[in-house]
Amino acid sequence: MLGFTASRAQIATYLFGVALFSISFLVFLNSSISFVITQRIRQSHHVGDAVGTLGFADELVALVACPAWGVVSDRIGVRSVAVMGYVVVGVSLWVFVQAGNVYPQLLLARMLFSLGATATATMVTAILPTMTFVKPVIGPRSPTRGINGPSHTMAPSISSELTITPARFQSRSPTIVPREARKDNSIATSHLSGLVGMFTGCGALVALLIFLPLPTQFQKAGTSAAAAIADAYYVVGAIALLVAIACFFGLRNLPGEEAKGPRRFFNRKSEKGSEDSDSTPRLHSYPRLLWSSIQLGFRSQNIGLGYLGGFVARASSVAISLYIPLFTNTYFLRTGLCSTNPDDPSDIKHACPRAYALAAALTGVSQLVALMGAPLFGYLAGRYRRFNIPLMAAALVGVVGYTAFGLLPSPDPKSDDGTGAIFLIVALLGVSQIGAIVCSLGLLAWAITESEDEDEEERRGLDWTFPPPSGERTPRTSLPGTPVDEEEPLLRHTVISRPESSLDSKSLAHLRGSIAGTYSLAGGAGILILTKAGGALFDSSGPGSPFYMMAAFNGLLFITTLGIAVREMVSGWGREEHNLLE
């Protein structure tokens, strides 16, 4: 498969295991937790408040757990974190139906679930760069590396170490990954990002079409309502454990993860100490890993843009799943088309079935468009990577779509003040959401995988041109002190240092998990801001306020992407002018 260094089994496990189920268990829990409260705990009052409190606690845990799991994965590996995450999810689902009260038992179970769910969600981002990770060959005397592990075959010496000439040096120098290969990897990463977005959407469908109907099926078999809920949670929890087992076997020997493992969790090897081998990089403290990933958001334009895209994408998911139904319900209540249930005002499904059906249709159209658009954005992001045009287009679509939705007087196309264009508008929201998700994931993966090649070339002190005039690879600049005469020794007493895993080097492979954790942290911040600030503005300034907030978020993303594109264009013109003058 073009550009992939991971095996087919690893890619299949990543897509059908990690990506597919990363959101399905969360969707199942959010959709069924009210039934646990009413059917298992037998609480019939303040159900909406309890559900809201549990959801808020989930987000608070996620804000801490996402970056924590990310930095932990940089020590023990993404495979270990993914396995632990699904194990915790499965166990917590079993614990849910053992709770006898909302506080503290159900609250603690929800926090435990959040701990596992954040691990699986963070690993969706962290595992992506390993699919196209290429470990550079360090030198002729270093073990060469294959796709999935080191090979200890030694390169034979072809001449005396004291008389290495430029020709001999080139014959012995390790091959640097050509830019054409980097382009293939970038395209493959973009395509895989699109598939990840599609499989994540399919995971929500798995929850809605397979997991949620389970209690009804058990009831039809003669089980009581309370027992049916418990049985459904036991089955879904067992599925989570099966996914953990699949990840344990399917994600073995991921490229670039060879030196990581659970034994390194408490390893306190000094950061300044020497490395034991090329495959055992120096360890860095957890706070330093996290702080470095945050700093990269300001130092690397691709990573910073990826963080911002994640912020907008996660906030967009709340706008679609929370505020479209709320907007619809509020309109029907305000116009008297439905009445509230005094026992449970939040029960829109039974108090106003027409509003419920319309809200489901609007959100369904948006998510369906997003699901179908994920592979398309993956293709476009790889083909038109320069200037981040797909991300810019998604942000612009978001500005138009959210502004248009906020201006709507009615969400009902059958009402006097309604319009059939609302389905086109919610489709734009889906396009904006999936574009931000796929492109931001691709940006982070590009930044991590390409940093390896750039860092390796800088260590060698070479600047390769492709293709060279002679048709063969030749260095444009030579090492300091390199003689021009081919018969003179190339290397005298010069020692070239190679900071293999220093945080100061350009290599970002050791920060994969930390970057993924910070990405999830940015997304969680987007959710909290839109949930709290958007909800307050919804009540005080009008139902269109959250959508105007989302239009502003997408506007910020568009302006930032456009500014980076303009800067790249200007710098490109400057380089061309400089080359002409030379």
C-alpha positions in Angstrom: 0.0 0.0 0.0 1.5 3.3 -1.1 3.3 5.2 1.6 2.4 2.9 4.4 5.2 1.3 6.5 2.8 -0.4 8.9 1.5 -3.9 7.9 -1.9 -4.5 6.6 -2.9 -6.2 9.9 -1.8 -3.1 11.8 -3.7 -0.8 9.5 -6.8 -3.0 9.7 -6.6 -3.1 13.5 -6.2 0.7 13.6 -9.2 1.4 11.4 -11.6 -1.4 12.5 -10.5 -1.4 16.1 -9.2 1.9 17.4 -10.9 4.3 15.0 -14.3 2.5 14.6 -14.9 1.9 18.3 -13.3 5.1 19.7 -16.6 6.9 19.7 -19.2 4.1 19.6 -19.0 3.3 23.3 -19.4 7.0 24.2 -22.4 7.4 21.9 -24.0 4.3 23.5 -23.4 5.6 27.0 -24.7 9.1 26.4 -27.8 7.7 24.7 -28.6 5.1 27.4 -27.5 6.6 30.6 -30.9 8.2 31.4 -32.4 4.7 31.3 -29.8 3.5 33.8 -31.0 6.3 36.1 -34.7 5.7 35.6 -34.8 1.9 35.2 -31.9 0.7 37.3 -31.6 3.3 40.1 -35.3 4.1 40.0 -34.8 7.9 40.1 -37.7 9.7 38.4 -36.9 13.4 39.3 -34.0 15.7 38.3 -33.0 13.2 35.6 -31.9 15.9 33.2 -29.8 17.6 35.9 -28.1 14.3 36.8 -27.3 13.5 33.1 -25.9 17.0 32.7 -23.7 16.7 35.8 -22.4 13.4 34.7 -21.6 14.8 31.3 -19.8 17.8 32.8 -17.7 15.5 35.0 -16.8 13.5 32.0 -15.4 16.6 30.2 -13.5 17.7 33.3 -11.8 14.3 33.5 -11.1 14.4 29.8 -9.3 17.7 30.0 -6.8 16.2 32.4 -6.7 12.6 31.0 -6.2 13.4 27.3 -2.7 15.1 27.7 -1.8 12.6 30.5 -2.5 9.6 28.3 -0.6 11.3 25.5 2.6 11.7 27.4 2.3 8.3 28.9 2.1 6.7 25.4 5.5 8.4 24.6 6.9 6.2 27.3 5.0 2.9 27.2 3.8 3.0 23.5 0.5 3.7 21.8 -0.5 0.1 21.7 -0.3 -0.3 25.5 -2.4 2.8 26.1 -5.1 1.7 23.5 -5.3 -1.7 25.2 -5.6 -0.2 28.6 -8.2 2.3 27.4 -10.6 -0.4 26.0 -10.1 -2.5 29.1 -11.1 0.4 31.3 -14.1 1.2 29.1 -15.3 -2.4 29.3 -14.9 -2.7 33.1 -16.6 0.7 33.6 -19.6 -0.3 31.6 -20.0 -3.3 33.9 -19.6 -1.1 36.9 -22.3 1.3 35.6 -25.1 -1.2 36.1 -23.9 -2.1 39.6 -24.5 1.5 40.9 -27.2 1.9 43.4 -27.3 5.8 43.4 -26.3 8.7 41.2 -24.0 10.3 43.7 -21.3 9.1 44.2 -21.5 5.6 42.6 -22.7 6.5 39.1 -20.6 9.6 39.1 -17.4 7.6 39.9 -18.4 5.0 37.2 -18.7 7.8 34.7 -15.3 9.3 35.6 -13.8 5.8 35.2 -15.4 5.5 31.8 -14.0 8.9 30.8 -10.6 7.8 31.8 -10.7 4.9 29.4 -12.6 6.7 26.6 -10.0 9.5 26.5 -7.2 7.0 26.2 -8.9 5.4 23.1 -9.8 8.8 21.6 -6.3 10.2 22.0 -4.7 7.1 20.5 -6.7 7.7 17.3 -4.5 10.7 16.7 -1.3 9.2 18.2 -1.3 6.0 16.2 -1.8 7.7 12.8 1.8 8.8 12.3 3.1 5.3 13.0 1.3 4.1 9.9 3.8 6.0 7.7 6.7 6.2 10.1 10.1 5.6 8.4 13.0 5.0 10.8 16.1 6.5 9.1 19.3 4.4 8.8 21.9 6.0 11.1 25.1 4.9 9.4 27.0 2.1 7.9 28.1 0.7 11.2 24.6 1.0 12.8 22.0 -1.7 12.6 19.8 -1.2 9.6 16.1 -1.1 10.2 13.3 -2.7 8.3 9.7 -1.7 8.3 8.7 -3.2 11.6 11.9 -3.6 13.6 15.7 -3.5 13.7 17.9 -5.7 11.7 21.4 -6.4 13.2 23.1 -7.0 9.9 26.3 -5.1 9.7 27.3 -3.3 6.6 30.7 -4.5 5.3 33.7 -2.2 5.2 34.8 -1.4 1.7 38.0 0.4 2.5 40.3 1.6 5.3 38.7 4.0 7.8 41.7 6.3 7.4 41.4 6.9 3.7 37.7 7.5 3.1 37.3 9.5 -0.2 34.2 11.4 -1.3 33.3 8.6 -3.7 33.8 6.0 -1.0 31.8 8.2 1.5 28.9 8.4 -0.9 29.0 4.6 -1.5 28.9 4.0 2.3 26.4 6.8 3.3 23.0 5.6 4.3 20.2 6.4 1.8 18.1 9.4 2.7 14.4 9.3 2.0 13.8 11.2 -1.3 11.3 13.9 -1.4 9.2 11.9 -3.8 8.9 9.2 -1.1 8.0 11.9 1.4 5.2 13.1 -0.9 3.9 9.5 -1.2 3.9 9.3 2.6 2.1 12.6 2.9 -0.6 11.5 0.4 -1.0 8.2 2.2 -1.3 10.0 5.5 -4.0 12.2 4.1 -6.0 9.3 2.6 -5.7 7.5 5.9 -6.9 10.5 7.8 -10.0 10.5 5.6 -10.6 6.9 6.3 -10.2 7.5 10.1 -12.9 10.2 9.9 -15.2 7.8 8.0 -14.6 4.9 10.4 -15.2 7.2 13.4 -18.6 8.2 11.9 -19.4 4.5 11.3 -18.6 3.9 14.9 -21.5 6.2 15.9 -23.7 4.2 13.5 -22.6 1.0 15.2 -23.7 2.4 18.5 -27.1 3.6 17.2 -27.9 0.6 15.0 -26.4 -2.3 17.1 -25.7 -1.3 20.7 -28.8 0.9 21.5 -31.4 -1.7 20.3 -30.0 -4.4 22.6 -32.2 -3.5 25.6 -35.3 -3.7 23.4 -34.2 -7.1 22.0 -33.7 -8.5 25.5 -37.1 -7.2 26.6 -38.7 -8.9 23.7 -37.1 -12.1 24.9 -39.0 -11.8 28.2 -36.4 -9.9 30.3 -37.5 -7.0 32.6 -36.6 -3.5 31.7 -34.0 -3.1 34.4 -32.4 -6.5 33.6 -32.4 -5.7 29.9 -30.4 -2.5 30.5 -27.9 -4.5 32.6 -27.6 -7.2 30.0 -27.0 -4.7 27.2 -24.2 -3.0 29.3 -22.6 -6.4 29.9 -22.6 -7.3 26.2 -21.2 -3.9 25.1 -18.6 -4.1 27.9 -17.5 -7.5 26.7 -17.2 -6.1 23.1 -14.9 -3.4 24.5 -12.7 -6.1 26.0 -12.6 -8.0 22.7 -11.5 -4.8 21.0 -8.7 -4.5 23.6 -7.5 -8.1 22.8 -7.6 -7.3 19.1 -5.5 -4.2 19.7 -3.0 -6.2 21.8 -2.3 -8.6 19.0 -3.0 -6.4 16.0 -0.8 -3.4 17.0 2.4 -5.3 17.8 5.7 -4.0 16.4 4.3 -0.7 15.2 7.0 1.2 13.3 8.9 3.6 15.6 7.5 2.0 18.8 10.2 -0.7 19.2 11.9 0.8 22.3 8.7 1.6 24.2 6.9 -0.6 26.7 5.2 -0.8 30.1 8.6 -1.3 31.8 9.5 2.3 31.0 6.6 3.8 32.8 8.6 4.5 36.0 12.0 4.6 34.4 14.0 7.5 35.7 16.9 7.5 33.4 18.6 10.9 33.3 17.7 13.1 30.4 21.4 14.1 30.1 22.7 10.6 30.2 24.0 8.8 27.2 21.8 6.5 25.2 22.3 2.8 25.5 21.7 2.3 21.8 20.1 3.9 18.8 16.9 2.0 19.6 16.7 3.2 23.2 16.3 6.9 23.2 16.8 9.1 26.3 13.7 9.5 28.4 12.2 12.8 29.3 10.0 13.7 32.2 6.2 13.7 31.7 5.8 17.5 32.4 8.6 18.3 29.9 7.0 16.1 27.2 3.6 17.9 27.8 5.1 21.4 27.8 7.1 20.7 24.7 4.0 19.6 22.8 2.2 22.8 23.9 5.2 24.9 22.8 5.1 23.2 19.4 1.7 24.8 18.8 3.4 28.2 18.7 6.6 27.1 17.0 5.3 24.8 14.3 2.7 26.3 12.0 1.4 22.8 11.0 1.0 21.6 14.5 -0.5 24.9 15.7 -2.9 24.8 12.8 -3.7 21.2 13.7 -4.5 22.2 17.3 -6.8 25.0 16.1 -8.5 22.7 13.7 -9.1 20.2 16.5 -10.6 22.9 18.6 -13.0 24.0 15.9 -13.9 20.4 14.9 -14.8 19.3 18.5 -16.8 22.4 19.1 -18.6 21.8 15.8 -19.7 18.4 17.0 -21.4 20.0 20.0 -23.1 22.6 17.9 -24.6 19.9 15.7 -25.5 17.3 18.3 -26.6 19.7 21.1 -27.7 23.0 19.7 -29.6 22.0 16.6 -32.0 19.9 18.7 -32.2 22.6 21.3 -32.8 25.3 18.6 -35.6 23.1 17.1 -37.2 22.3 20.5 -37.2 26.0 21.5 -38.9 27.0 18.3 -41.7 24.5 18.7 -42.2 25.5 22.3 -42.2 29.2 21.5 -44.7 28.9 18.7 -47.0 26.6 20.7 -46.6 23.6 18.4 -45.9 21.3 21.3 -46.2 21.4 25.1 -43.8 20.4 27.8 -44.0 17.4 30.0 -44.2 18.7 33.6 -42.5 15.6 34.9 -39.6 15.9 32.6 -39.3 19.1 30.5 -36.3 17.9 28.7 -38.1 14.8 27.3 -38.5 16.2 23.8 -39.0 12.8 22.3 -42.4 12.2 24.0 -43.5 15.7 24.7 -43.0 16.9 21.1 -42.5 14.1 18.7 -42.6 16.4 15.7 -39.8 18.5 17.0 -37.8 15.3 17.9 -38.2 13.9 14.4 -37.1 17.2 12.7 -34.1 17.5 15.0 -33.1 13.9 14.2 -33.5 14.5 10.5 -31.4 17.7 10.6 -28.6 16.2 12.6 -28.8 13.0 10.6 -28.3 14.8 7.3 -25.3 16.7 8.7 -23.6 13.5 10.0 -24.4 11.6 6.8 -22.7 14.3 4.7 -19.8 14.3 7.1 -19.5 10.5 6.8 -19.5 10.6 3.0 -17.2 13.6 2.8 -14.4 12.1 5.0 -12.6 10.1 2.2 -13.0 13.1 -0.1 -11.3 15.4 2.3 -8.6 12.8 2.8 -8.0 12.8 -1.0 -8.1 16.6 -1.3 -5.8 17.2 1.6 -3.2 14.9 0.1 -3.5 16.3 -3.4 -3.8 20.0 -2.5 -1.6 20.1 0.5 0.2 23.3 -0.4 -1.4 26.3 1.4 -3.8 23.9 3.2 -6.5 24.7 0.7 -9.0 22.0 1.8 -8.8 23.2 5.5 -9.3 26.8 4.3 -12.3 25.7 2.3 -13.8 23.8 5.2 -13.4 26.8 7.5 -15.0 29.1 4.9 -17.9 26.7 4.5 -18.3 26.7 8.3 -18.5 30.5 8.4 -21.2 30.5 5.7 -23.2 27.5 7.1 -23.2 28.5 10.8 -24.0 32.2 10.0 -26.9 31.1 7.8 -28.3 28.7 10.5 -28.1 31.4 13.2 -30.1 33.7 10.9 -32.9 31.2 10.4 -36.2 32.3 11.9 -37.5 28.7 11.8 -35.9 25.3 11.6 -39.1 23.8 10.2 -39.2 23.8 6.4 -43.0 23.3 6.5 -43.7 26.5 8.6 -44.6 29.9 7.1 -41.2 31.3 8.0 -39.2 28.2 7.2 -37.2 27.2 4.2 -36.3 24.0 2.5 -32.7 25.3 2.3 -32.2 24.3 5.9 -31.1 20.8 4.8 -28.4 22.4 2.5 -27.3 24.5 5.5 -26.9 21.6 7.9 -25.1 19.8 5.1 -22.6 22.7 5.1 -22.2 22.2 8.8 -21.3 18.5 8.2 -18.8 19.5 5.5 -17.1 22.0 7.8 -16.9 19.6 10.7 -15.4 16.6 8.8 -13.0 18.9 6.9 -11.6 20.3 10.1 -11.3 16.8 11.6 -9.5 15.1 8.6 -7.3 18.1 7.8 -6.2 18.7 11.4 -5.3 15.0 11.8 -3.3 15.1 8.6 -1.4 18.2 9.6 -0.2 16.6 12.8 0.8 13.4 11.1 2.7 15.3 8.4 4.5 17.4 11.0 5.6 14.3 12.9 6.6 12.1 9.9 8.4 14.8 7.9 10.3 16.0 10.9 12.2 12.6 10.9 13.5 13.1 7.4 14.4 16.8 7.9 16.2 16.1 11.2 18.2 13.2 9.7 19.4 15.3 6.8 20.4 18.1 9.2 22.4 15.6 11.3 24.4 14.6 8.2 25.1 18.2 7.1 23.8 17.4 3.6 21.4 19.2 1.4 20.2 16.9 -1.4 18.7 18.1 -4.6 16.2 16.0 -6.5 16.7 15.2 -9.3 20.4 16.2 -9.8 21.6 17.2 -13.2 23.5 13.9 -13.6 20.5 11.8 -12.8 22.1 10.5 -9.6 21.9 11.9 -6.1 24.6 14.3 -5.4 25.0 16.6 -2.4 24.7 20.3 -3.1 26.9 21.2 -0.2 29.6 19.2 1.5 30.6 18.7 5.1 32.9 21.4 6.6 36.5 20.7 5.8 35.7 18.3 2.9 38.6 18.4 0.4 37.8 18.9 -3.2 40.4 16.4 -4.5 38.9 12.9 -4.6 42.2 11.3 -3.6 42.5 13.2 -0.3 40.9 11.8 2.8 37.4 13.0 3.4 37.2 12.7 7.2 40.2 13.8 9.3 39.6 14.4 12.9 36.1 15.8 12.6 33.4 14.4 14.9 29.8 15.0 13.9 27.4 15.0 16.9 23.9 13.6 16.5 21.4 14.6 19.1 19.2 11.5 18.6 16.2 12.2 20.8 16.8 15.6 22.2 13.8 17.8 22.6 15.8 20.5 20.9 16.1 18.5 17.7 13.6 18.7 14.9 12.5 15.1 15.4 9.0 14.8 16.8 8.7 11.0 16.9 9.2 11.0 20.7 6.4 13.5 21.1 3.7 11.7 19.1 1.6 10.8 22.1 2.1 14.2 23.7 1.0 16.0 20.6 -2.1 13.8 20.3 -2.9 14.5 24.0 -2.6 18.3 23.5 -4.7 18.0 20.3 -7.5 16.3 22.3 -7.0 18.9 25.1 -7.6 21.7 22.5 -10.8 19.8 21.3 -12.0 19.5 24.9 -11.5 23.2 25.5 -13.6 23.8 22.4 -16.4 21.7 23.8 -16.4 23.3 27.2 -16.3 26.8 25.8 -19.2 26.3 23.4 -21.2 24.3 25.9 -21.0 26.8 28.7 -20.6 30.2 26.9 -22.9 29.1 24.0 -25.6 27.9 26.5 -25.5 31.1 28.4 -25.7 33.2 25.2 -28.5 31.0 23.9 -30.7 32.0 26.9 -29.6 35.7 27.1 -29.0 36.7 23.4 -31.1 34.3 21.4 -31.0 30.8 20.0 -28.7 31.7 17.1 -25.9 32.8 19.4 -24.0 29.4 19.6 -24.1 29.2 15.8 -22.6 32.7 15.5 -19.9 31.6 18.0 -19.1 28.6 15.7 -19.0 31.0 12.7 -16.5 33.1 14.6 -14.4 30.0 15.4 -14.4 28.9 11.8 -13.5 32.5 10.8 -10.5 32.4 13.0 -9.4 29.1 11.5 -9.9 30.6 8.0 -7.9 33.8 8.7 -5.1 31.8 10.3 -4.9 29.4 7.4 -5.0 32.2 4.9 -2.3 34.1 6.7 0.0 31.1 6.7 -0.7 30.5 3.0 0.1 34.2 2.2 3.4 34.0 4.2 4.4 30.8 2.4 3.6 32.4 -0.9 5.7 35.5 -0.2 8.6 33.5 1.1 8.4 31.3 -2.0 8.7 34.4 -4.2 11.6 35.5 -2.1 13.4 32.2 -2.6 12.8 32.3 -6.4 14.2 35.8 -6.6 17.2 34.9 -4.6 17.9 31.9 -6.8 17.6 34.1 -9.9 20.1 36.6 -8.5 22.6 33.8 -7.8 
